[in-house]
Amino acid sequence: MNLIVIGVIVLLALMLIPMAVKIVPEYERGVIFRLGRLLGAKGPGLFFIIPFVDRMMRVDLRVITMDVPPQEVITRDNVTVKVDAVVYFRVVDSEASVVKVLDFVRATSMISQTTLRNVLGQSELDELLTQREKLNQMLQKIIDEQTDPWGVKVSIVEIKSVELPETMRRSMAAQAEAERERRAKIIHAEGEFQASERLAEAGKIIAREPTTLQLRYLQTLTEIASEKNSTIIFPIPIDLIKMFTERKASGGSEKS
């Protein structure tokens, strides 16, 4: 009889010891309830609870990466776009994450989707495309304020992609092409203006020194003389040969 009692006790002990001994790793906490009343969070490490009296819930403290599914948003300037995002958050208060909310991951997902639609719906399309960092910070601040009572800290919110309607994409492509053409024309006009200024300065110099024009003719003649495949008719200015005729006339007068 005694052996049977001892055997039962040993069997119960073998069954209760695994239920009483809890080991929680560094990245988790064990939230203990005793007869439904919150005792607090324990861990990391080894600790004991009372079987059938205490109940433990594990809470992961690591950063959770959550994708926000694409949301259809109507911007302030009445453009319909689809926007998705990614949210990084973690539990900083394990007790609140268990007591204050039923499922903090699902609750954070829902509040992220709602906030994404509300914030981007108050922005214009240009802001959504060019000021994404500002919108990311605004989303992070609003979502973090709403999840703070649950013991959840939202650290980063990033807008991943913005899907535009096909007609809007074509319009933006045409606008970008027109902008590139406008810049090219401005650059070309500025080049023509600078070239005309240089030509005007060169003309003034030539007007002051006529010999420079003759030197330019001679330089041009030297350049084109290297081409032997074609016949070139080059006009010679009268001023260039005038000095030879004058010298011949003066020589004839001396002989007479």
GUPAVEX-190899 format. One record per residue (C-alpha): residue number from 1; residue in one letter; x, y, z. Coordinates in steps of 0.02 Angstrom, whole numbers, plus 50000, padded with zeros to 5 digits. Each point is the difference from the previous one (the first is absolute). Layout:
residues N
- resi / resn / x / y / z
- NUM / a / X / Y / Z .
...
This chain:
residues 256
- resi / resn / x / y / z
- 1 / m / 50000 / 50000 / 50000 .
- 2 / n / 50139 / 50119 / 50046 .
- 3 / l / 50087 / 49963 / 49837 .
- 4 / i / 49841 / 50045 / 49905 .
- 5 / v / 49986 / 50167 / 50092 .
- 6 / i / 50183 / 50038 / 49970 .
- 7 / g / 49981 / 49955 / 49817 .
- 8 / v / 49849 / 50115 / 49982 .
- 9 / i / 50094 / 50142 / 50085 .
- 10 / v / 50150 / 49975 / 49888 .
- 11 / l / 49889 / 49995 / 49847 .
- 12 / l / 49912 / 50160 / 50052 .
- 13 / a / 50167 / 50083 / 50033 .
- 14 / l / 50063 / 49950 / 49828 .
- 15 / m / 49843 / 50075 / 49925 .
- 16 / l / 50000 / 50160 / 50102 .
- 17 / i / 50185 / 50044 / 49992 .
- 18 / p / 49996 / 50042 / 49811 .
- 19 / m / 49843 / 50103 / 50033 .
- 20 / a / 50081 / 50093 / 50144 .
- 21 / v / 50172 / 50031 / 49926 .
- 22 / k / 50006 / 50134 / 49865 .
- 23 / i / 50149 / 50057 / 49898 .
- 24 / v / 49984 / 50163 / 49904 .
- 25 / p / 50134 / 50054 / 49875 .
- 26 / e / 50076 / 50175 / 49995 .
- 27 / y / 49884 / 50064 / 49864 .
- 28 / e / 49839 / 49947 / 50090 .
- 29 / r / 49907 / 50039 / 50159 .
- 30 / g / 49875 / 49893 / 50093 .
- 31 / v / 49844 / 50093 / 50060 .
- 32 / i / 49931 / 49907 / 50153 .
- 33 / f / 49817 / 49994 / 50052 .
- 34 / r / 49950 / 49921 / 50166 .
- 35 / l / 49818 / 49951 / 50005 .
- 36 / g / 49966 / 50132 / 49867 .
- 37 / r / 50093 / 50141 / 50088 .
- 38 / l / 50155 / 50075 / 49921 .
- 39 / l / 50157 / 49966 / 50100 .
- 40 / g / 50125 / 50077 / 49879 .
- 41 / a / 50129 / 49953 / 49870 .
- 42 / k / 50146 / 49884 / 50036 .
- 43 / g / 50156 / 49954 / 49907 .
- 44 / p / 50116 / 49973 / 49920 .
- 45 / g / 50065 / 49842 / 50079 .
- 46 / l / 49933 / 49862 / 50114 .
- 47 / f / 49854 / 50025 / 50120 .
- 48 / f / 49856 / 49901 / 50075 .
- 49 / i / 49811 / 50017 / 49996 .
- 50 / i / 49862 / 49908 / 50092 .
- 51 / p / 49920 / 49872 / 49885 .
- 52 / f / 49811 / 50018 / 49973 .
- 53 / v / 50005 / 50165 / 50095 .
- 54 / d / 50117 / 50105 / 49897 .
- 55 / r / 49990 / 50027 / 49812 .
- 56 / m / 50141 / 50068 / 49896 .
- 57 / m / 49992 / 50089 / 49832 .
- 58 / r / 50159 / 50025 / 49899 .
- 59 / v / 50031 / 50168 / 49917 .
- 60 / d / 50134 / 50023 / 49867 .
- 61 / l / 50101 / 50161 / 50019 .
- 62 / r / 50087 / 49993 / 49832 .
- 63 / v / 49965 / 50122 / 49859 .
- 64 / i / 49854 / 49945 / 49892 .
- 65 / t / 49998 / 50044 / 49815 .
- 66 / m / 49823 / 50018 / 49934 .
- 67 / d / 49946 / 50035 / 49822 .
- 68 / v / 49852 / 50117 / 49981 .
- 69 / p / 49896 / 49935 / 49853 .
- 70 / p / 49970 / 50120 / 49854 .
- 71 / q / 49874 / 50134 / 50045 .
- 72 / e / 49896 / 50097 / 49874 .
- 73 / v / 50021 / 50184 / 50042 .
- 74 / i / 49920 / 50155 / 49923 .
- 75 / t / 50122 / 50143 / 50019 .
- 76 / r / 49951 / 50180 / 50037 .
- 77 / d / 50011 / 50043 / 49814 .
- 78 / n / 49879 / 49856 / 49958 .
- 79 / v / 50124 / 49873 / 49932 .
- 80 / t / 49967 / 49817 / 50042 .
- 81 / v / 50159 / 49903 / 50042 .
- 82 / k / 50044 / 49835 / 50083 .
- 83 / v / 50130 / 50012 / 50137 .
- 84 / d / 50081 / 49865 / 50106 .
- 85 / a / 50120 / 50017 / 50145 .
- 86 / v / 50103 / 49904 / 50128 .
- 87 / v / 49995 / 50028 / 50188 .
- 88 / y / 50135 / 49953 / 50127 .
- 89 / f / 49943 / 49987 / 50180 .
- 90 / r / 50036 / 49906 / 50162 .
- 91 / v / 49926 / 49973 / 50172 .
- 92 / v / 50075 / 50111 / 50136 .
- 93 / d / 49870 / 49960 / 50135 .
- 94 / s / 49959 / 49815 / 50001 .
- 95 / e / 49864 / 50017 / 50131 .
- 96 / a / 49905 / 50134 / 49904 .
- 97 / s / 50014 / 49903 / 49837 .
- 98 / v / 49906 / 49856 / 50082 .
- 99 / v / 49877 / 50092 / 50112 .
- 100 / k / 49956 / 50155 / 49896 .
- 101 / v / 49971 / 49920 / 49829 .
- 102 / l / 49942 / 49831 / 49939 .
- 103 / d / 50124 / 49981 / 49855 .
- 104 / f / 50127 / 50141 / 49990 .
- 105 / v / 50068 / 49943 / 49831 .
- 106 / r / 49829 / 50004 / 49916 .
- 107 / a / 49953 / 50161 / 50089 .
- 108 / t / 50161 / 50084 / 49941 .
- 109 / s / 49965 / 49941 / 49822 .
- 110 / m / 49824 / 50071 / 50000 .
- 111 / i / 50052 / 50168 / 50072 .
- 112 / s / 50142 / 50010 / 49873 .
- 113 / q / 49882 / 49974 / 49854 .
- 114 / t / 49878 / 50130 / 50064 .
- 115 / t / 50135 / 50128 / 50035 .
- 116 / l / 50079 / 49971 / 49829 .
- 117 / r / 49836 / 50041 / 49913 .
- 118 / n / 49963 / 50151 / 50109 .
- 119 / v / 50171 / 50082 / 49990 .
- 120 / l / 50028 / 49972 / 49815 .
- 121 / g / 49822 / 50054 / 49962 .
- 122 / q / 50044 / 50172 / 50070 .
- 123 / s / 50155 / 50015 / 49889 .
- 124 / e / 50017 / 50045 / 49817 .
- 125 / l / 50076 / 49884 / 49871 .
- 126 / d / 50158 / 50105 / 49983 .
- 127 / e / 50029 / 49989 / 50188 .
- 128 / l / 49976 / 49812 / 49994 .
- 129 / l / 50130 / 49983 / 49862 .
- 130 / t / 50130 / 50128 / 50058 .
- 131 / q / 49980 / 50016 / 50189 .
- 132 / r / 49991 / 49817 / 50049 .
- 133 / e / 50120 / 50017 / 50146 .
- 134 / k / 49890 / 50133 / 50079 .
- 135 / l / 49845 / 49891 / 49980 .
- 136 / n / 50093 / 49850 / 50074 .
- 137 / q / 50042 / 50099 / 50156 .
- 138 / m / 49821 / 50062 / 50015 .
- 139 / l / 49930 / 49823 / 49984 .
- 140 / q / 50124 / 49933 / 50129 .
- 141 / k / 49954 / 50134 / 50126 .
- 142 / i / 49812 / 49977 / 49983 .
- 143 / i / 50004 / 49809 / 50005 .
- 144 / d / 50120 / 49999 / 50147 .
- 145 / e / 49888 / 50116 / 50101 .
- 146 / q / 49852 / 49883 / 49974 .
- 147 / t / 50093 / 49840 / 50042 .
- 148 / d / 50091 / 50072 / 50151 .
- 149 / p / 49859 / 49950 / 50124 .
- 150 / w / 50022 / 49820 / 49942 .
- 151 / g / 50185 / 49998 / 50045 .
- 152 / v / 50050 / 49998 / 49816 .
- 153 / k / 50135 / 50114 / 49931 .
- 154 / v / 49992 / 50038 / 49812 .
- 155 / s / 50177 / 50048 / 49947 .
- 156 / i / 49993 / 50010 / 49810 .
- 157 / v / 49864 / 50020 / 49869 .
- 158 / e / 50053 / 49997 / 49817 .
- 159 / i / 49891 / 50026 / 49847 .
- 160 / k / 50058 / 49865 / 49879 .
- 161 / s / 49915 / 50039 / 49836 .
- 162 / v / 49870 / 50114 / 49922 .
- 163 / e / 49899 / 49928 / 49856 .
- 164 / l / 49930 / 50134 / 49885 .
- 165 / p / 49860 / 49980 / 49871 .
- 166 / e / 50058 / 49971 / 49821 .
- 167 / t / 49931 / 50167 / 49939 .
- 168 / m / 50093 / 50091 / 50139 .
- 169 / r / 50163 / 49912 / 49957 .
- 170 / r / 49984 / 50052 / 49817 .
- 171 / s / 49962 / 50180 / 50050 .
- 172 / m / 50151 / 50006 / 50116 .
- 173 / a / 50112 / 49926 / 49864 .
- 174 / a / 49941 / 50132 / 49876 .
- 175 / q / 50027 / 50136 / 50129 .
- 176 / a / 50176 / 49939 / 50035 .
- 177 / e / 50040 / 49994 / 49813 .
- 178 / a / 49936 / 50178 / 49978 .
- 179 / e / 50105 / 50058 / 50147 .
- 180 / r / 50157 / 49921 / 49924 .
- 181 / e / 49965 / 50084 / 49833 .
- 182 / r / 49975 / 50167 / 50086 .
- 183 / r / 50167 / 49985 / 50089 .
- 184 / a / 50088 / 49949 / 49839 .
- 185 / k / 49930 / 50152 / 49909 .
- 186 / i / 50054 / 50115 / 50141 .
- 187 / i / 50176 / 49929 / 49999 .
- 188 / h / 50009 / 50017 / 49810 .
- 189 / a / 49938 / 50180 / 50007 .
- 190 / e / 50127 / 50043 / 50134 .
- 191 / g / 50138 / 49926 / 49892 .
- 192 / e / 49943 / 50101 / 49849 .
- 193 / f / 49995 / 50157 / 50105 .
- 194 / q / 50176 / 49973 / 50066 .
- 195 / a / 50064 / 49962 / 49824 .
- 196 / s / 49920 / 50160 / 49932 .
- 197 / e / 50083 / 50100 / 50138 .
- 198 / r / 50169 / 49928 / 49953 .
- 199 / l / 49970 / 50034 / 49815 .
- 200 / a / 49951 / 50179 / 50040 .
- 201 / e / 50162 / 50023 / 50098 .
- 202 / a / 50099 / 49924 / 49857 .
- 203 / g / 49916 / 50117 / 49876 .
- 204 / k / 50046 / 50151 / 50105 .
- 205 / i / 50182 / 49944 / 50004 .
- 206 / i / 50002 / 49972 / 49812 .
- 207 / a / 49921 / 50171 / 49972 .
- 208 / r / 50138 / 50082 / 50101 .
- 209 / e / 50140 / 49900 / 49914 .
- 210 / p / 49963 / 49961 / 49816 .
- 211 / t / 50159 / 49897 / 49985 .
- 212 / t / 49922 / 49868 / 50112 .
- 213 / l / 49873 / 49963 / 49864 .
- 214 / q / 50139 / 49972 / 49874 .
- 215 / l / 50089 / 49884 / 50122 .
- 216 / r / 49838 / 49904 / 50022 .
- 217 / y / 49984 / 49977 / 49813 .
- 218 / l / 50178 / 49936 / 49988 .
- 219 / q / 49972 / 49879 / 50144 .
- 220 / t / 49843 / 49933 / 49919 .
- 221 / l / 50091 / 49980 / 49835 .
- 222 / t / 50137 / 49900 / 50088 .
- 223 / e / 49872 / 49885 / 50080 .
- 224 / i / 49906 / 49959 / 49842 .
- 225 / a / 50159 / 49983 / 49896 .
- 226 / s / 50034 / 49833 / 50083 .
- 227 / e / 49847 / 49926 / 49913 .
- 228 / k / 50057 / 49935 / 49831 .
- 229 / n / 49843 / 49907 / 49947 .
- 230 / s / 49899 / 50149 / 49943 .
- 231 / t / 50017 / 50166 / 49913 .
- 232 / i / 49971 / 50149 / 50113 .
- 233 / i / 49962 / 50175 / 49940 .
- 234 / f / 50052 / 50119 / 50138 .
- 235 / p / 49962 / 50186 / 49983 .
- 236 / i / 50151 / 50111 / 50033 .
- 237 / p / 49958 / 50169 / 50075 .
- 238 / i / 50050 / 50152 / 49899 .
- 239 / d / 50089 / 50072 / 50151 .
- 240 / l / 50120 / 49854 / 49996 .
- 241 / i / 50062 / 50035 / 49823 .
- 242 / k / 49981 / 50187 / 50010 .
- 243 / m / 50169 / 50018 / 50086 .
- 244 / f / 50084 / 49909 / 49854 .
- 245 / t / 49921 / 50113 / 49869 .
- 246 / e / 50046 / 50154 / 50099 .
- 247 / r / 50180 / 49940 / 50016 .
- 248 / k / 50010 / 49968 / 49812 .
- 249 / a / 49928 / 50171 / 49961 .
- 250 / s / 50125 / 50086 / 50115 .
- 251 / g / 50144 / 49903 / 49919 .
- 252 / g / 49946 / 50055 / 49826 .
- 253 / s / 49989 / 50182 / 50048 .
- 254 / e / 50179 / 49996 / 50070 .
- 255 / k / 50069 / 49932 / 49836 .
- 256 / s / 49917 / 50135 / 49901 .
